[in-house]
Amino acid sequence: MTGSPRPHPAGGAGGVALARRRVAAGFAVTLIGLPVLTAAAAAAGLELAGGSLVFLAAVVGVALLGGRWPALLAAVGGFLLLNYFFTAPVRTFAVNTGQGALALIVFVVVALAVSWVVDVAARRARQAAAASADARILAAVAGGVLAGPDPLRGLLKELRELFGLESVVLSERAGDGWARVADSDIPEVSDSSPATRVRAADDLVLSLRGRPLDDNEHRIAQAFAAQAAVALRQQRLATAAEGDRVRAALLAAVSHDLRTPLAAAKAAVAGLRGDEVHFDEDDRRELLATADESLDRLGALLANLLDMSRLQAGALAAHPVDVGLEDVVPAALDELGPAGRRITVRLPDDLPTAHADPGLLARVLVNVTGNALRHSPADRPPEVTGRASGDRVELHVVDHGPGVPAGDRERIFQAFQRLGDRDNHTGVGLGLALSRGLTEAMGGTLIPQETPGGGLTMVLTLPAGPR
């Protein structure tokens, strides 16, 4: 909810009870104001009827200011002052007429009743204000946090900051215990801190650690807990939907891209084995080359799928060493076959080594340069250049093809995204997604930039080795 004032929970201790300073002010006004009021009324020559109205007004004012108990003290004090200074005989607590006694009794009954009614009305007004403040808090949360990129964590973080807590953790029942499913970005919390547990659902509980909550804060926390349960369900539904989308894209892409090289290799081998057609030596070499190329494409596709699954599972470990890019780049281009020899390589003689895993770096370069070859015009092949940048070393893979709009440049790193490129040689769209994952596993970055004059430049940045 950046950009707007943070709402605070209404009320204080005890939900909607008056603040202590207002109660103290009510007692102070009673103890100081009643004697002053008595002196003023006596100076004005008021009798019992007029004095009763003045003191009754004072009781109402004290009830509005300090609540029930200061008002009760004002009613009792007003009764005693009226009796002593305005009821005959004055200067004594004795009452010598029935009318005076009745007036005093009516005053104290009315004063007590009015103070009670005023206090109840004030409490109801404060309850309405508290409910309105709670509604504003929850509306702000729903409009700001739940619309963010990570609603569940944002919700827990907002609750932690709202109440000044150490941590907020959402846990789910797992067997005989509880397992953490989300937190508010605070990993280390002292177990000795007091914790409040709020049930979010039958199998979900919200743990708030840092300080006890009052009744009003507990109500707000319960509303947050209900929202957290909804956010968790939505998150899991979105994850399941994304998994279904990925599986559908994988099946569609793999069914096409596995079938194409398989069909080409099978046709070439079947032609060589058949007796119906006689092939001369050149035809036989061409069929063998077709089969070999198709099997290479098949092997590269399977390697990408395997590496991507290992990368997503966290099972692909990088083993960085200091390697010379003048050795890795040519070796990677050799894997592209004859097409790789079209790429121009310009690496400075004083380019420092890169701290990277040679095998993973070669895979990244094969995918990135292969992508550049696919999109470069025949008369303007890609280029690979290198330069040092502080404690990093950069490789720029430059193509002069159609380029990628700025708004789509991050999409090309999503698995199975090919931005409308559906020819038979593009693969399943894993190359750039895998390349970025492998680069980040080595402590580097892979960022797309526009090529001056048109095209796309992939900037591969890695830690530099010692000079």
Number of C-alpha atoms within 10 A of each C-alpha: 15 7 5 7 7 13 15 13 20 20 21 16 15 13 18 20 15 18 13 12 10 15 21 14 15 25 22 15 20 25 15 10 16 19 15 13 16 20 13 12 18 14 9 9 11 15 15 17 15 13 22 23 12 16 24 23 14 22 29 22 19 30 30 21 21 24 25 24 17 26 30 23 19 31 29 17 19 28 22 17 21 25 23 17 20 24 26 19 15 13 12 14 15 13 17 11 11 9 11 19 16 11 18 22 13 14 22 21 14 15 27 23 14 21 27 19 15 21 22 16 13 19 18 13 13 18 17 13 15 19 18 13 17 21 15 15 20 18 12 16 21 17 12 15 22 18 11 14 9 12 22 26 23 22 24 26 20 19 21 23 14 15 17 12 18 20 24 27 23 27 20 18 14 11 7 6 8 14 14 14 13 17 21 20 14 12 9 8 11 10 9 8 15 13 19 16 16 20 17 23 14 8 12 23 22 28 21 25 23 21 14 15 19 13 15 20 22 16 16 19 24 17 16 23 24 17 21 26 20 15 18 18 13 14 15 11 12 12 12 12 12 12 12 12 12 14 12 12 17 18 13 13 17 19 12 14 20 18 13 17 23 16 13 18 22 16 15 20 16 12 17 18 10 9 9 8 9 11 13 8 9 9 12 16 13 12 21 17 14 19 21 16 16 21 17 15 19 20 14 16 20 14 13 22 18 12 20 22 14 13 16 11 9 10 11 16 13 18 13 18 14 16 18 16 21 17 10 15 19 16 15 21 21 13 16 16 11 10 14 20 13 16 22 14 18 14 15 12 9 9 17 25 21 25 22 25 19 20 13 21 24 20 21 24 23 22 21 23 24 21 17 25 24 16 17 19 14 11 8 13 21 28 19 20 15 22 18 19 13 8 12 17 22 22 22 22 25 28 28 23 21 13 20 20 11 11 7 10 17 13 16 18 22 16 18 21 17 18 12 6 11 12 8 11 12 15 22 25 24 23 29 22 21 25 26 20 19 25 22 15 20 21 14 19 18 23 14 20 17 18 18 10 9 13 20 25 25 20 20 23 23 25 23 21 17 10 7
